[in-house]
Amino acid sequence: MCLKRLLLVLIAAVLLFSCSTTTGVFTDPYTFSSASVDEKLVRFGGEKVEVPLPECYYNGGLWLERLEELVRESEDYIFISTFLGSSSTRLEPLYDLLAEKARGGVDVYIIIDGLSSYDMTETKNHMTQLYFLRDSGVHLIEYAPVSVLRIINPASLIVRDHRKLFVFDGKKCAIGGMNLNYISLGAPDDKLQRDSMYLFDSPSLSSLFMGEFIKIWNMTSVEKMDASLYPTYAQEGDGPFYDAYLFNQGPGGSGNVASMYASLINGAQESIYLLPYLPIWNEDMYQSIGNAVQRGVKVRIFFPLDSRSYAESGVKYVIPDIVATGAEVFVSFIGGEDSLPMLHEKLMVVDGRYTVVGSTNFNYRSMDLSHEDSLVIDSVEFAEASIAHFNDRMADGAMEIDEETAALWKEDSSFLSYLMVYYGG
């Protein structure tokens, strides 16, 4: 109850003190122009880089195994940034490995968001906070810890570091949606959230991630990092390599994820496959999706109902508006014994060519109130594989929603819940 009251205070603060939004870019004429996708993404702050296709992990248990391997193999440094970070029984070996590496001279740096201690998922019943890692020499800080004093500056409470990124020795790196917590990695396999992580064997992308990590560490911690101490490397191998665009929305970054989505959606000509989480949009975003449908673009959207009652109610409140865009709308996790674990994944594929992966939810909060990392990969091969994965997710009990069903669901929702999800996530 105290946390819910805090969220309501935060919502009120944002309503009172926030007067700007970045989502106006969804109606920017330039995003509809004949300029190439490359030109648009670079203009809006995407850092262009060449990457190989990633290793894809759609199961938290498998990603945990790979993560432990990557930690074992690391010889120089490990950087980890996660929105929610905690330990539990299944995660203990990973944190033991990180502690062992730190004691052995590997520089291990971890940033967790200040909301980690207030995890509202099933994790709250299993977690151990990570401060114990400091005793082994692991460098650990919280971004924007929650405190009464921060109410003086509401933005410092509202704006969160939602990124999930990893860098190993400047050579391999990963991004995606999985947190370092029980429900993402530590639960039994049949209870884990359905999610994704993407591992790149890419020194060039690792270098960009390292720069991001050090910037936010140095602005948050009194203990400063010296980037010159952490070597970077040139890309090796014969490829194939593909153009990619990193959007870092946060301290030191010039990218804006709303601009990225607007450029891709407003420029789409054939198809959009969108797998969002908590699809709470504003009018700019509804208009962008609706315009795509009116242009003849096939838009297929698949998202879950959250297991948290307030979030489920908030999403039900907006389903009629999503259906009204004309897109094909499908929902999972609709209650009952056959429900699957929460679908927490974030994915978009446009025109069978451009694939967006990373931490960003396609919702207002991620557009305007979170630090995020997203990567746009220009690869027909990867796009085809991602569409196949999207369809695999759809095969897991998707339910198509029509106007009548959407209207009925809205009756079982509340405006207050909608506001909590809109601003609080």
N, C-alpha and C positions, 0 to 999 in steps of 0.2 A: 504494500500500500504506500509506503514512503517513497518508493521509486516512482510509482505512478504519479504521486503528487509532484515529485520533482519534474517529471516530464511535462506535467501541466504548467508548471512554473516556466519551464523552458519555452514551451509553445507560446505562452502569453508574452514572454520577453521578445521572442522573434516577431510576433505580430506587432508589438509596440515599437521595436527598434529597427527592424529590417525594412528597407524601402527600395531595394534594388534586386534584380534577378538577371541571371545570364541566359535564361531560356528564350529571350527575345530573338536570339540568333536563329531559332527554328522558322522565323518568318523573314529572315534576312534575304533580300533578292539575290545576293551573291551565291548563296547555297543552292539556288535553283539555276544558276547561270551555266553557260556552256564550258566554263573552265573545267579542266581535267580534275579528277579526284585527287591526283597528286598535288596539283596547284592549291586546291582548297585545303587539304589537310596540312600542308606545309604553312600556308598563310595563317591558319588558325593555331599554330604552335606545335604541330606534330613534329617530333624529332625523327628524321628519316634514318633508317638503319637497315642493313641487310642481315637476314637471319635464315638459318636452316629451319626445316619443319620441326616442331617440338615433339617431345614425348608427351602423350596425353594421358592424364589420370582422372578417371571418373569415379573412383572408389577410394574413400579415405584410408582404408586399410592398406591398399596397395601403395598409395602415396606415402603413408607413414613408413612402410618398408624401404621405399626408395630414398626417403628423406634420411633415414638412419644410415643408409649406404653413403649418401653424399657427405654426411657429417664425418663418417669414418675416414673417407678419402681426403678430406680437407687437410691441408698442411700449413696454410698461411692465415687465412681469415674467413670468417663466416658472418654475414650480415643478415638479420631477419627482422622484418617489420610485419606485425600482424595486428589486426583490429582487436581480436579477443585471444588472449593467451593465458593458458593455465595448464596445470598438470592433473593427471588422473592415473589410475592403475596401468592402463595400457600405454600411456604416454611416458611413464617413468623411465623406461630404457632410453628414449630419445634424450630426455633431459640429463640423464646420467652420462650419455655420450658427450653432450655439449659441455658439461662440467669437466669431464675427463680431458677434452680437447683444450679447454681454457687452462687447466692446470698444466698441460703439456706445452704451453706456449703459443697455441693458436689464438688469435684475437677473435673473440666471440662477442658480437654486439647485437642486442635485441631491443627493439622498440615495441611496446605494447600500448594500445590506446588506454586512456584513463578510465574507460567504461568496462575494462576487463573484469574488474572486481564486482561489477553489477550485471554480469552475464544473465540474461533472462531466458535462455534456452534450458533444455534439460541438463546442460552442463552444470548449472548452479547446484545440483544435488551431488555432484561428484568431484568438483574441482579443488585443487590446491593452488594457491597463488604462487607466482614464480619468483618472489623475492629471495628465496633460498639459494638461487643460482649465483647471487652476488658473493656468497661465501666461497665459491670455487673460482672466483676471478672472472666470471661472466659479467660483461658490462650491460646493465639493464636499466632502462628508464621508461617512465610512463609519459605518454603525450597528453597534455592537458588533464591532469588528475582532477577528479570532481571534488570541489570544496565549496563551502559557503562563500568564501571570499571571491570566488569567480563570478558570483551573481552580479557583482559590480560591473563586470564586462560580459554580458550575456553571450556574445559571439564565441568567447573562449569555452563556454559550456556546450553550445550548439554545434559548432564546427568540430568534427571528429576526423581522426586519421584512419580511414577505412581500408587502407591499402594492405595487400598481402604480397610481400615480395621477399625473395631469397637471393643471395649472392654467395657463391662458393669459390674462393680463390681467384676471383676475377675472370673465371672461365665459363662457369655454368650459372644459370639463374632461372628463377621460376616466378610466375605470377598466376593468379586465379582467384577463386572464391573461398577456399578452405581456410578457416582459422586454425590456430593451434589450440584446440580445446576438445572437450569430450565428444560433443555432438558431431564435429567434423572428422576427428581422427581416432578418438579414444573409445567410442561405444562399440558394442558387438556389431559385426558386419551388417546384420539385418536391421540395425537401429541407426546407422550412420546417415547423416544427411546425404542426399544426392547432390553432388557438387563436382567441381572440376579444378585441376591444376595443370599448368603447362610448363614443362621443363625444356629450356633451350641450351644447347651446347654452343654458346655464342659469347665470346669475349667482348664484342662490340656492344651488345645489349647489356651485358653485365656491367660494362663501364658506365653506361647511362644510369643504371640502377644504383651503382655505387655512389655516383655523384648526387643523386636524389637523397639517398640514405644519409650521407654525411652532412648535407645541408640541413635536413630536419633534425638530425642529432645535435648539430652545433647550435641551432637556434633554441633547442629545448634543454640541453644539459650544460652544466657549468664545466663538465669534463669535455674538452674539445678534442675533435679528431683531426689529424693531419692527413689529408688525402695523399700526400706524396709518399706516405709510408705503405700504401697499399697498391701494389703494381697492377697495371692493366696490360692487356695483350692484344695483338693483332689477330684478326680472324684467320684461321687456317683451314685447309681442306679444299677439295674440289667442288664442294656444293652438292646439289643445287642450293642457291641462296635466293631469297625472295625479298622484295621491298616490304618494309614494315614501317609503321609510324607510331611512335610512343607518345602518348598523351599523359603527361604528369601534371595533374591538377593538385597543386599544393605548394608549400614553401619552395622557392627557387625554380618552380616550373612555369613555363609559358603556355602550356597546353590547357585547353578547356574542353571537358568531355561533352558539354552541350554542343559546342561547335563541331566536334567530331561526328556525333550522331546526326546533327542537322545536315552536314555535308553529305553523308552517306544516304540518309533517308530521302532528303529532298532531291538528290541526284539519281535515285534508283529508277531503273527503267523496266525491270522484269519482275524481280521477286525480293521479298524481305522475310527472313525467318528470324523471329525475335523471341528469345527465351529470357524474360525479365524476372526479377524477384521484387515483390511488393510494388506492383505497377500503379503507383499513385502519381498521376501526371497533372500538369496544369494546362491551360487552354492552348498555349503555344505548342505543346507536345501533341495534344489531341489533333490540332489543326495539321501538323506535319504528317501524322499517320493518315488522317482523312484525305489529305491532298494526294498522297501516294496512291491510295485506293482509287481515287477519282481519275488518276492518270492511267489507270489500268494495271498498276503494279499488284501482283499477288502478295498479300500480306498475311502471314500466318503467325499468330501469337499464342504462346503456351506458357502458363504460369500456375503457381500453386496457391491454395489457400493456406495461410500460415496456421500453425498449431496453437499459437498464442491467440486467445479469444479476442483481444482488442484489435490485433492485426488482421485476423480473419474478418471481423466486422468492418474494419476500415476498407479492405479490398472489396468486399461485397458492395459497399456503398458506391464504388466507382465503376463496377462492372457494366452497368447500362451505358455509361459514357464510352467505355472501350468498345463495346459491341456497336455503338452508334457510328463509329468511324468507318464501318463497312468491312473491317478486317475479319478474317476467320479467327475466332477466339476459342481457345481450349483451356480447361482447368484441370488440375490434379489435386489430390489430397482433399477430397470432399467429405470426409468423415466415414465412419463405419469400419468394420473389421478388415476390409480389403484395402484400406488406405496404405499408401506407401510412405516411407520416410520423406521428410520435407525436401522439396526441390529448391535448392539454394543457388543453383547455377546461374551464370550470366553469360549470354551468348547472342550474337547477331551475325547473320550472313546476308550479304546484299549482292544480288545479280549473279550468284554463283561464282563470285570472285573475291569479294572482300569479307574477311572474318574478323570480328571484334571479340577479344577475350580480355580478361582482367578482373578487377575488383568492382567495377562500376555497375550498379543497378540502373536499369532504365527507369528512373523515377526522379521526381523533383529534388529529393534530398541529395542524391548523388550528384545531380547537376549543379547544385548551388551551395550545399552545406557540408560537403565532405572532401577530404583529400583522397584522390583516387588515382589509380594507374590503369590505363587501358592500352592495348596494342592492336592496331589494325594491320592485318597480314594480307598482302596482295598475292594470292595463290589460288588458282582454280583447283589444284589438287587438294589443298587444305580445306577449301570451301566445300568441295564435294564430300569430304570425310566429315566435316562438321554438320552438313545437312543430313547425312546418314545418321549421325549421332542424335541430332534433333529428332529425327523420325523414330529412333529407338526410344527416346524419352517419351514421345507421343504414344508409342505402343504400350507404355506402362500405365494404362488406365486413363487416358485422356478423355475428357467429357466436353463435347462442343456445347457452347452456351449460345442460346438464341435470345431474342429480345424479351420474350415472355419469362424465361427462366431468370434472366438478369434482373427483371423488374421484381420478381418474387424474392430473389436474394437480397435486393436492396431493402425490402421491408424488414429483413432480419439483420439490419445493420444500424449504425448510429453515426451521426455527424461528428460527435466528439471523438469517436474512435478514428474516423477519417482524419481529423485534425492531428491526432497523436501520431498516426503513421506518416502523414504528409510532412510533418516537421521533425518527428522523432525517429522514424524508421522502425 
